[in-house]
Amino acid sequence: MIGRRASWAAALRSDVARRMLAAALTGAVAAAGLAPLGWWWVALPAFAWLVWQIARVPGVAGRMAWAGGFGYFLACLNWIVEPFLIDAARDAWMAPFALLGLPAGLALFWAAAGWVVGRWRLGGFGLALVLTGAELARGYVLTGFPWATPGQVWIDHAPAQAAALVGQYGLTLATLLMAAGLAALRPVPVAMAVALLAAGFGYGQWRMSLPEPPAFAAPKGVTVRLVQPAAAQGLKWDAGEAQTFFQRQLDFTAAGPVVDLTIWPETAIPYTLEDYPDLAPMIAGAARGGAVALGIQRLEEGEGGVWRFFNSLVVLGPGGARLASYDKHHLVPFGEYVPLGDGLMDLTGIGAFAAQAGNSYKAGDAPAVIAPLPGLGRILPLICYEAVFPQDLRAPGERADWLLQVTNDAWFGTLTGPFQHVAQARLRAVEQGLPLVRVANTGVSAVYDARGRVTAELPFGAAGWMDAALPGALPLTVYARFGEGPVLGLLLVMLAGLAAARFVWPRRFGA
């Protein structure tokens, strides 16, 4: 009898392992919906297949959901190894831990959703609701990391326009509801899923067919210059190459006609303006009267004579005068600061390897709109991965006229990371109804209108500059006004309805 029980237990474990492997592979296929592929027609059936696999085995739904999430995040976040290969001799040993550890950790949110659904036998539609809630939590817990939410598969397609109403979490809810409808394999749910898909495309096509808003500051308009130095990350901070990259950006700034604003990328120079006071007038001189916005490392003396370093954006006017500045407030854990402070760094030896000044950067106060600049209006600055957080664009005070992202995506390689990053920035433009100017060290550098469509773009990976007109803004969107409130409210109502249905018709839920 004991031997028979042991053989049944072994068979069960083997069956669960096979199911988890299948779920992981399905999740990896679903990642094809994200940039640079953008294959929603692959991702949506894959999500449906994953929902079906998880919902049909409530006893192990948590493990199945974790496996599906692990495969999904492993496939779409493969670029996470790239920063550790810049200085391979020092950091490469950490790459496998990042490659496997980050997907495993993010998949815990999916595991929690699967466990809840399995514990109360909520089925496929319950999984769509609870998993959307888990994804929303993933964007906030432990500073958040909302990269690769399922709703991002629509960024290159018409349904992305619905983000102006419901944001990326509303798109995620719609995506998972469609997947659950297809997974039900019954006429009515499948028809509802198809209808929701058609509605997304119909709304998106209609919204994109509407007249364009007037260009900013019409009729004269504003011309911006995008400067892309294409500094390889392995050489960017090299003392022998730094002057070459700095001079390249000066030359691009001085080329062509004078423009209203020239923009350099994040940490565009390896020097601090406090230590080299001649740099600001030199940069301003190249602009010949126009303003220059550039990413810098800012130095500030704090209490007790302790120096603090910030990853910042500064706007220089004629003569090098500082017209405005902004300190990045949403820093990258382990990239720009070490969680738990210097004690953890001393214990592990792991520092903030992206911080070139000091051991870690200090965080700025909060999202902030730069006060109106002459002829340039109100600018909401985003430094690097701040653009992946929808909540970071809800700065207090007046609404911005346009969005400005400076970044150094050379950290992310050349295959997937930079393209996923820019796709999310484009979604912020749709959510806010504001044009976006994006300048990256190696690309993607481009200008997008208030519906997220490219109006001008530099070749990826190439050094160069480009002048472009600044598009106009749309009226305040529903999402910009209410944020995640409507989606959260809808989730709670639908979950309450599902719970009531389970109580009234328990047999339908296998209870």
C-alpha positions in Angstrom: 0.0 0.0 0.0 2.8 2.4 0.9 4.6 1.6 -2.4 1.4 2.3 -4.3 0.9 5.6 -2.6 4.5 6.6 -3.4 4.1 5.7 -7.0 0.8 7.7 -7.3 2.6 10.7 -5.6 5.5 10.4 -8.0 3.1 10.3 -11.0 1.3 13.3 -9.7 4.6 15.3 -9.3 5.6 14.3 -12.8 2.3 15.4 -14.2 2.5 18.8 -12.4 6.0 19.3 -13.7 4.9 18.6 -17.2 2.0 21.0 -16.8 4.3 23.7 -15.4 6.7 23.3 -18.3 3.8 23.7 -20.7 2.6 26.8 -18.9 6.2 28.3 -19.0 6.5 27.7 -22.7 3.0 29.2 -23.3 4.0 32.3 -21.3 7.2 32.6 -23.4 5.1 32.5 -26.6 2.8 35.3 -25.2 5.9 37.5 -24.9 5.9 37.8 -28.7 3.2 40.4 -28.3 5.7 42.9 -26.9 8.2 45.0 -28.8 10.0 44.6 -31.0 7.8 42.0 -32.5 4.3 43.3 -31.4 2.5 40.1 -32.5 -0.7 40.5 -30.6 -2.3 37.8 -32.8 0.3 35.4 -31.2 0.1 36.8 -27.7 -3.7 36.7 -27.4 -4.2 33.0 -28.2 -1.2 32.3 -26.0 -2.8 34.1 -23.0 -6.0 32.2 -23.7 -4.2 28.9 -23.7 -2.4 29.9 -20.5 -5.7 30.8 -18.8 -7.2 27.5 -19.8 -4.2 25.6 -18.4 -4.3 27.4 -15.1 -8.1 27.4 -14.6 -8.6 23.7 -15.2 -6.3 22.6 -12.4 -7.4 24.7 -9.4 -5.4 22.5 -7.0 -2.1 23.6 -8.5 -3.2 26.9 -10.0 -0.7 28.9 -8.0 2.2 26.9 -9.3 0.9 26.9 -12.8 0.5 30.7 -12.8 4.0 31.1 -11.4 5.4 28.9 -14.2 3.5 30.8 -16.9 4.7 34.1 -15.5 8.2 32.9 -15.3 8.3 31.9 -18.9 6.7 35.2 -19.9 9.1 37.4 -18.0 12.1 35.3 -18.9 11.3 35.7 -22.6 10.5 39.4 -22.6 13.2 40.5 -20.0 16.1 38.7 -21.6 17.8 42.1 -22.0 18.4 42.3 -18.2 21.8 40.6 -18.7 23.1 43.4 -20.9 24.1 45.8 -18.0 26.2 43.1 -16.4 28.2 42.5 -19.7 29.4 46.1 -20.0 32.2 45.4 -17.6 32.1 41.6 -17.9 35.2 41.0 -15.8 33.6 42.6 -12.8 29.8 42.0 -13.3 29.2 39.0 -15.6 28.9 36.6 -12.6 25.7 38.4 -11.7 24.0 38.0 -15.1 22.6 34.5 -14.6 21.1 35.5 -11.2 19.4 38.5 -12.8 18.2 36.6 -15.8 16.5 33.9 -13.7 15.9 35.8 -10.4 14.0 38.8 -11.8 11.4 36.6 -13.8 11.1 34.3 -10.8 10.4 37.2 -8.5 7.9 39.0 -10.8 6.1 35.6 -11.4 5.3 35.5 -7.7 2.6 38.2 -8.4 1.1 35.8 -10.9 1.4 32.9 -8.5 -0.5 34.8 -5.9 -3.3 35.5 -8.4 -3.4 31.8 -9.4 -3.5 30.7 -5.8 -6.5 32.9 -5.1 -8.3 31.7 -8.2 -7.6 28.1 -7.4 -8.5 28.4 -3.7 -11.9 29.8 -4.4 -12.4 28.2 -7.8 -13.1 31.4 -9.6 -12.3 30.0 -13.1 -10.9 31.7 -16.2 -12.8 35.0 -15.8 -11.8 35.2 -12.2 -8.2 34.7 -13.2 -8.4 37.6 -15.6 -9.7 39.9 -12.8 -7.3 38.8 -10.1 -4.3 38.7 -12.4 -5.1 42.3 -13.5 -5.1 43.3 -9.8 -1.7 41.5 -9.4 -0.3 43.4 -12.3 -1.5 46.7 -10.9 0.2 45.8 -7.6 3.4 44.9 -9.5 3.5 48.5 -10.7 3.7 49.8 -7.1 5.1 47.2 -4.7 8.8 47.7 -3.7 9.0 50.9 -5.9 7.2 48.9 -8.7 8.3 47.4 -12.0 5.3 47.5 -14.5 7.5 46.5 -17.5 5.8 44.0 -19.8 2.2 44.2 -18.5 0.0 42.1 -20.8 -1.9 45.2 -22.1 1.4 46.5 -23.7 0.9 44.0 -26.5 -1.3 46.6 -28.2 1.1 49.5 -28.2 1.8 49.2 -32.0 -1.9 48.7 -32.8 -5.1 50.6 -32.8 -6.5 49.3 -29.5 -3.7 51.1 -27.7 -5.7 54.3 -28.1 -8.0 53.1 -25.4 -5.2 53.9 -23.0 -6.5 57.4 -23.1 -9.6 56.2 -21.3 -8.3 53.3 -19.1 -4.5 53.4 -19.1 -2.3 50.3 -19.5 -4.0 48.4 -16.7 -7.3 48.9 -18.4 -5.7 47.4 -21.5 -4.4 44.6 -19.4 -7.9 43.9 -18.0 -9.4 43.9 -21.5 -6.6 41.6 -22.8 -7.1 39.0 -20.1 -10.9 39.1 -20.4 -10.6 38.4 -24.1 -8.2 35.6 -23.3 -10.6 34.2 -20.7 -13.5 34.4 -23.2 -11.5 32.5 -25.8 -10.4 30.0 -23.2 -14.0 29.2 -22.2 -14.5 27.5 -25.6 -18.3 28.3 -25.5 -20.1 30.4 -28.1 -21.2 33.3 -25.9 -17.9 34.0 -24.2 -16.0 33.6 -27.4 -18.4 36.0 -29.2 -17.9 38.5 -26.3 -14.1 38.3 -26.6 -14.3 38.9 -30.4 -16.7 41.8 -29.8 -14.3 43.4 -27.3 -11.4 43.0 -29.7 -13.4 44.5 -32.5 -14.4 47.4 -30.3 -10.8 48.1 -29.4 -9.8 48.3 -33.0 -12.8 50.3 -34.0 -12.3 52.9 -31.2 -8.6 53.1 -32.0 -9.1 53.6 -35.7 -11.8 56.3 -35.0 -9.6 58.2 -32.6 -6.6 58.2 -34.9 -8.8 59.5 -37.7 -9.7 62.6 -35.8 -8.1 66.0 -36.8 -4.6 66.7 -35.4 -4.4 69.4 -32.7 -2.6 72.6 -33.7 1.1 72.5 -33.4 2.5 73.8 -30.1 2.9 77.6 -30.0 1.3 77.9 -33.5 1.7 79.6 -35.9 5.4 80.0 -35.3 5.7 76.7 -33.6 8.7 75.2 -31.7 11.6 73.4 -33.3 13.6 70.9 -31.2 16.9 69.3 -32.1 17.5 65.7 -31.1 21.2 64.9 -30.4 22.2 61.3 -30.5 25.9 60.8 -29.8 25.8 57.0 -30.0 28.4 56.6 -27.2 28.9 52.9 -26.6 28.3 52.1 -22.9 31.7 50.5 -22.6 33.4 53.7 -23.8 31.0 56.3 -22.5 32.9 56.9 -19.3 36.4 56.2 -20.6 38.6 59.1 -20.0 40.2 58.8 -23.5 36.8 58.8 -25.3 34.8 61.2 -23.2 36.1 64.3 -25.0 35.3 62.7 -28.4 31.6 62.2 -27.4 31.4 65.6 -25.8 32.8 67.3 -28.9 30.4 65.3 -31.1 27.4 66.7 -29.2 28.8 70.2 -29.4 29.2 69.9 -33.1 25.7 68.6 -33.6 24.4 71.5 -31.5 26.3 74.0 -33.6 25.2 72.5 -36.9 22.4 73.8 -39.1 20.1 76.7 -38.1 19.5 77.9 -34.6 16.5 76.0 -33.0 14.4 76.8 -30.0 15.7 73.8 -27.9 18.5 71.4 -28.4 18.3 68.1 -26.4 21.1 65.9 -25.3 20.5 62.5 -23.7 20.7 61.3 -20.1 24.1 61.7 -18.4 25.3 63.3 -21.7 28.6 64.4 -20.2 30.9 62.5 -17.7 31.7 65.8 -15.9 29.8 67.7 -13.3 29.0 71.3 -14.1 29.9 72.3 -10.6 33.5 71.0 -11.1 33.9 72.4 -14.6 32.2 75.8 -14.7 33.4 76.5 -18.3 31.2 73.7 -19.7 27.8 75.4 -19.4 28.9 78.5 -21.4 30.6 76.3 -23.9 27.4 74.3 -24.5 25.2 77.4 -24.6 27.6 79.0 -27.1 27.2 76.1 -29.5 23.4 76.6 -29.3 23.9 80.3 -30.4 21.1 81.7 -28.4 18.8 78.7 -28.3 18.2 76.7 -25.1 19.8 73.3 -24.4 18.4 70.5 -22.2 20.8 67.8 -21.2 21.2 65.0 -18.7 23.9 65.6 -16.1 25.1 64.3 -12.8 24.4 67.1 -10.4 26.5 67.7 -7.3 25.2 69.2 -4.1 26.7 69.6 -0.6 24.4 68.3 2.1 24.4 68.5 5.9 27.7 67.9 7.6 29.6 68.5 4.4 28.5 65.3 2.8 28.2 65.5 -1.0 25.1 64.2 -2.7 24.8 63.2 -6.3 21.7 63.4 -8.5 20.8 62.0 -11.9 19.4 65.3 -13.3 18.1 67.3 -16.3 19.2 70.9 -16.7 18.0 73.5 -19.2 20.7 76.0 -20.1 20.0 79.4 -21.6 22.3 82.0 -23.2 25.6 82.3 -21.5 25.1 79.0 -19.7 22.5 80.3 -17.3 20.4 77.6 -15.7 16.8 78.1 -16.7 15.5 75.0 -15.0 16.5 71.7 -13.5 14.9 68.4 -12.4 16.3 65.6 -10.3 15.3 62.0 -11.1 13.1 60.8 -8.3 12.3 57.2 -9.3 15.7 55.5 -9.2 16.6 52.1 -10.5 17.3 49.6 -7.6 21.0 48.4 -7.7 21.4 50.4 -10.9 21.3 53.9 -9.4 21.0 53.2 -5.7 21.4 50.2 -3.3 18.3 49.2 -1.4 18.8 49.3 2.4 21.7 51.7 1.9 25.4 51.3 2.2 25.1 48.5 4.8 23.8 46.1 2.1 26.6 47.3 -0.2 29.2 46.7 2.4 27.8 43.2 3.1 27.5 42.0 -0.5 30.0 44.1 -2.3 27.3 45.0 -4.9 27.1 48.7 -5.6 24.9 50.9 -7.9 26.9 50.2 -11.0 25.1 52.9 -13.1 26.0 55.6 -10.7 29.3 57.1 -11.8 29.5 59.8 -9.2 29.6 58.5 -5.6 28.2 55.1 -4.5 24.6 55.9 -5.3 22.4 58.7 -6.6 20.0 60.5 -4.3 16.4 60.6 -5.3 14.7 63.9 -6.2 11.6 65.0 -4.4 8.7 64.1 -6.8 7.5 64.3 -10.3 7.5 67.9 -11.3 6.5 70.1 -14.3 9.2 72.5 -15.2 7.9 76.0 -14.9 7.0 77.7 -18.2 10.1 78.5 -20.2 10.0 81.3 -22.7 8.6 80.0 -25.9 8.8 76.4 -24.7 5.8 76.1 -22.4 5.5 73.6 -19.5 7.6 70.5 -19.8 7.2 67.3 -17.8 10.7 65.7 -17.7 11.2 61.9 -17.5 14.7 60.5 -17.0 15.2 57.0 -18.3 12.9 54.4 -16.8 10.6 56.9 -15.1 8.6 56.7 -18.4 7.5 53.1 -17.6 5.5 54.3 -14.6 2.1 55.8 -15.5 1.8 57.3 -12.0 5.0 59.3 -12.5 3.3 61.4 -15.1 0.6 62.6 -12.7 2.7 65.5 -11.4 0.8 68.0 -9.1 0.0 71.4 -10.3 -0.6 72.6 -13.9 -0.8 70.2 -16.8 2.3 70.0 -18.9 2.3 71.1 -22.6 4.6 68.2 -23.6 6.7 65.3 -22.3 10.5 65.1 -22.5 12.3 61.9 -21.9 16.1 61.7 -21.9 17.6 58.3 -21.5 20.7 56.1 -22.0 19.4 52.9 -23.5 22.9 51.7 -24.4 22.6 49.7 -21.1 19.8 47.6 -22.6 21.6 46.2 -25.7 20.3 46.3 -29.2 17.7 43.5 -29.5 14.7 44.0 -27.3 15.3 46.4 -24.3 15.5 49.7 -26.1 12.4 49.0 -28.2 10.3 47.8 -25.2 11.4 51.0 -23.3 10.4 53.4 -26.1 7.1 51.5 -26.6 6.1 52.2 -23.0 7.1 55.8 -23.3 4.8 56.1 -26.4 1.9 54.6 -24.3 2.5 57.5 -21.8 1.8 59.9 -24.6 -1.5 58.2 -25.4 -2.5 58.1 -21.8 -1.8 61.8 -21.2 -2.8 63.1 -24.7 0.5 64.9 -24.8 3.3 64.9 -27.4 6.6 63.2 -26.4 10.1 64.1 -27.4 12.5 61.3 -26.6 16.3 61.6 -26.8 18.5 58.5 -26.2 22.2 58.1 -26.3 22.1 55.3 -28.9 18.4 55.5 -29.8 15.5 55.3 -30.0 15.4 59.1 -30.4 12.2 60.4 -31.9 9.2 62.8 -31.6 5.7 61.3 -31.1 2.4 63.1 -31.3 -0.3 63.0 -28.7 -1.6 59.7 -30.0 1.8 58.0 -29.8 2.6 58.1 -33.5 6.1 58.9 -34.7 6.5 62.2 -36.5 10.3 62.2 -36.7 13.0 59.6 -35.8 16.8 59.2 -35.9 18.3 55.9 -37.1 18.8 53.5 -34.2 22.5 53.1 -33.1 23.8 55.9 -35.4 25.3 59.2 -34.3 23.4 62.1 -35.7 21.1 65.0 -35.1 17.6 66.0 -36.4 15.4 69.0 -36.2 11.6 68.4 -35.7 8.5 70.5 -35.0 6.9 70.0 -31.6 3.4 68.5 -32.1 0.4 69.9 -30.2 -1.5 68.5 -27.2 -5.0 67.0 -27.0 -7.5 67.9 -24.4 -7.1 66.3 -21.0 -7.8 62.6 -21.3 -10.1 60.5 -19.1 -7.1 58.6 -17.8 -5.0 61.7 -17.1 -7.9 63.0 -15.0 -8.8 59.9 -13.0 -5.8 57.6 -13.2 -6.3 54.0 -12.1 -9.5 54.8 -10.1 -12.1 53.7 -12.8 -10.2 50.4 -13.6 -9.8 49.6 -9.9 -13.5 50.3 -9.3 -14.5 48.1 -12.2 -12.3 45.3 -11.0 -13.9 45.4 -7.5 -17.4 45.4 -9.0 -16.7 42.5 -11.3 -15.0 40.5 -8.5 -18.0 41.2 -6.3 -20.3 40.0 -9.0 -18.2 36.9 -9.6 -18.2 36.1 -5.9 -22.0 36.5 -5.8 -22.4 34.2 -8.8 -20.2 31.6 -7.1 -22.4 31.7 -4.0 -25.7 31.5 -6.0 -24.5 28.8 -8.5 -21.8 26.9 -6.7 -22.0 23.9 -9.0 -20.8 26.0 -12.0 -17.6 26.7 -10.1 -17.0 23.1 -9.0 -17.7 24.0 -5.4 
